[in-house]
Amino acid sequence: MTLNHYTLLSLIFLALSLMMKSIPLLEIETLKFFNSLMFNETFFSYFTEIGNGLICLAITIPLLSLISHKTTLNNVKAQTLVFVGIGVGVIVKGLKELTSIYAVRPGYYEFDDIVYLEPIYSFSSFPSGHAATMFSLFFVWISLSFRNIKIKYAGFLINMILLFVLLVSLSRVVVAAHWLSDVLGSIAIAFLTLNAINMKVFRNILFESKVAKFSSFFLIVAAWAYIIFTGTIYEYEF
């Protein structure tokens, strides 16, 4: 795929997101459908947090980098994924601030027939930080690690990985933390991220800078320290 294809896909998902936002009844019925799939609250309380920014920084990024380094895939540096995550986080935070009082979450309405999981938020719904982080990190990792690599069942592996990412992202709707439109908007951001990593202006910090390299290691350690000493990840809900 080329840069233009990524931009087109981003616009398509953004359009789908805005279309759903403009049809509240569709949003609500979609929320109820996904929420009905919550077969076990304990399972989803953990599963949905796989997309949490701190979890991705402490576990997902080092794991993806290690896998690409120890296998026949192209090596993807931790610093690349760390700074992709930071960039996406800044974009998500900015969008949430801009739309805070307009894009309310399902929790704002306190639907009687919806099962909510703690913590329950009322505002800053768009986009989903969990979904944006997951899709962006895995899109970038797949794009770089599988580039020009011929391995058996590569297509199957990629599809399974993307299915996992999709399920984690959709779990944000299942637990009634977000609307489906928020997840679609997050996918739009992820496709733009694929454009960004190919831009020369970001090449140094993503692939070459030693300062970025050691900064990324520091941030990973800091994420672990925060989780261990505070015992929580919810302060970093996007």
TILOMI-641483 format. One line per field, with one value per residue (C-alpha): residue number from 1; residue in three letters; x, y, z. Coordinates in steps of 0.5 Angstrom, whole numbers, plus 500, padded with zeros to 3 digits. Each point is the difference from the previous one (the first is absolute). Layout:
BEGIN
num	[NUM  ...]
residu	[Ala  ...]
u	[X  ...]
v	[Y  ...]
w	[Z  ...]
END
This chain:
BEGIN
num	[1  2  3  4  5  6  7  8  9  10  11  12  13  14  15  16  17  18  19  20  21  22  23  24  25  26  27  28  29  30  31  32  33  34  35  36  37  38  39  40  41  42  43  44  45  46  47  48  49  50  51  52  53  54  55  56  57  58  59  60  61  62  63  64  65  66  67  68  69  70  71  72  73  74  75  76  77  78  79  80  81  82  83  84  85  86  87  88  89  90  91  92  93  94  95  96  97  98  99  100  101  102  103  104  105  106  107  108  109  110  111  112  113  114  115  116  117  118  119  120  121  122  123  124  125  126  127  128  129  130  131  132  133  134  135  136  137  138  139  140  141  142  143  144  145  146  147  148  149  150  151  152  153  154  155  156  157  158  159  160  161  162  163  164  165  166  167  168  169  170  171  172  173  174  175  176  177  178  179  180  181  182  183  184  185  186  187  188  189  190  191  192  193  194  195  196  197  198  199  200  201  202  203  204  205  206  207  208  209  210  211  212  213  214  215  216  217  218  219  220  221  222  223  224  225  226  227  228  229  230  231  232  233  234  235  236  237  238]
residu	[Met  Thr  Leu  Asn  His  Tyr  Thr  Leu  Leu  Ser  Leu  Ile  Phe  Leu  Ala  Leu  Ser  Leu  Met  Met  Lys  Ser  Ile  Pro  Leu  Leu  Glu  Ile  Glu  Thr  Leu  Lys  Phe  Phe  Asn  Ser  Leu  Met  Phe  Asn  Glu  Thr  Phe  Phe  Ser  Tyr  Phe  Thr  Glu  Ile  Gly  Asn  Gly  Leu  Ile  Cys  Leu  Ala  Ile  Thr  Ile  Pro  Leu  Leu  Ser  Leu  Ile  Ser  His  Lys  Thr  Thr  Leu  Asn  Asn  Val  Lys  Ala  Gln  Thr  Leu  Val  Phe  Val  Gly  Ile  Gly  Val  Gly  Val  Ile  Val  Lys  Gly  Leu  Lys  Glu  Leu  Thr  Ser  Ile  Tyr  Ala  Val  Arg  Pro  Gly  Tyr  Tyr  Glu  Phe  Asp  Asp  Ile  Val  Tyr  Leu  Glu  Pro  Ile  Tyr  Ser  Phe  Ser  Ser  Phe  Pro  Ser  Gly  His  Ala  Ala  Thr  Met  Phe  Ser  Leu  Phe  Phe  Val  Trp  Ile  Ser  Leu  Ser  Phe  Arg  Asn  Ile  Lys  Ile  Lys  Tyr  Ala  Gly  Phe  Leu  Ile  Asn  Met  Ile  Leu  Leu  Phe  Val  Leu  Leu  Val  Ser  Leu  Ser  Arg  Val  Val  Val  Ala  Ala  His  Trp  Leu  Ser  Asp  Val  Leu  Gly  Ser  Ile  Ala  Ile  Ala  Phe  Leu  Thr  Leu  Asn  Ala  Ile  Asn  Met  Lys  Val  Phe  Arg  Asn  Ile  Leu  Phe  Glu  Ser  Lys  Val  Ala  Lys  Phe  Ser  Ser  Phe  Phe  Leu  Ile  Val  Ala  Ala  Trp  Ala  Tyr  Ile  Ile  Phe  Thr  Gly  Thr  Ile  Tyr  Glu  Tyr  Glu  Phe]
u	[500  502  500  494  496  501  498  494  498  501  495  495  500  500  494  496  502  497  494  498  501  495  495  499  495  505  505  496  497  508  502  494  502  508  498  496  506  503  500  504  502  506  503  498  503  507  499  498  506  505  499  502  506  504  499  502  506  502  498  498  505  506  497  499  507  503  496  502  507  500  497  501  496  503  502  496  503  496  501  496  494  501  500  495  496  502  498  493  499  501  495  495  500  500  493  497  502  497  493  500  493  497  502  497  501  495  501  497  493  500  496  496  501  507  506  505  507  504  503  494  502  495  504  505  498  503  504  502  507  500  498  505  506  498  499  506  505  498  499  507  503  497  502  507  501  497  503  503  500  498  498  495  493  501  494  496  505  498  493  500  504  495  494  503  501  493  497  504  497  493  500  500  493  498  502  496  506  500  495  502  501  505  504  499  503  506  501  500  506  504  500  502  506  502  501  504  505  502  501  508  498  499  505  506  495  497  506  507  500  504  497  493  503  502  493  496  503  500  492  499  503  496  494  502  502  493  496  504  500  493  496  496  500  494  503  502  493  499]
v	[500  507  506  502  494  501  507  497  495  505  505  494  498  507  501  493  503  507  496  496  506  503  495  499  494  496  502  497  494  498  501  496  494  500  501  494  496  501  493  501  507  498  497  507  504  497  499  507  503  497  506  504  505  498  493  501  504  495  493  500  505  496  493  502  503  494  495  504  500  492  498  500  506  507  503  506  504  501  508  500  497  504  507  497  499  507  503  497  501  508  500  496  505  506  497  498  507  503  496  499  503  498  492  497  493  495  501  507  497  495  495  495  494  501  497  505  498  504  505  504  506  505  505  500  494  501  497  493  501  492  499  505  498  492  501  505  496  494  503  503  494  495  505  500  493  497  505  496  493  494  495  494  502  508  502  495  503  507  499  496  506  505  496  500  508  501  496  504  506  498  498  507  500  494  503  506  504  503  500  496  507  501  494  502  506  497  496  506  503  493  500  508  497  495  506  504  495  500  508  502  505  494  496  502  499  494  496  503  505  497  505  497  493  501  505  494  495  505  501  492  500  505  497  494  504  504  493  497  505  503  494  503  502  504  507  499  499  503]
w	[500  499  504  496  501  508  499  497  505  505  497  499  507  503  495  503  507  499  496  507  504  496  501  508  499  496  505  506  497  498  507  503  495  502  507  500  498  507  502  506  503  504  493  496  506  498  493  498  504  495  496  506  499  506  498  493  502  506  496  493  497  503  498  493  499  503  496  494  502  502  494  492  500  499  506  503  505  507  499  493  504  506  496  496  506  503  493  500  507  499  494  504  506  496  496  507  503  494  500  507  502  493  500  506  502  501  507  500  498  505  496  505  495  499  504  502  502  505  499  497  496  498  495  495  496  493  498  504  503  501  493  497  503  499  492  499  504  496  493  501  503  494  495  502  502  494  495  494  505  497  505  500  502  501  498  505  505  498  500  507  503  497  503  507  499  497  506  505  497  500  507  502  497  503  507  498  501  493  494  493  497  505  497  493  501  504  494  495  505  499  493  500  504  495  496  505  501  493  500  501  505  505  498  505  506  498  497  501  506  506  505  497  501  508  501  498  504  506  499  500  506  503  498  503  507  499  500  505  505  499  499  494  493  500  501  492  498  493]
END
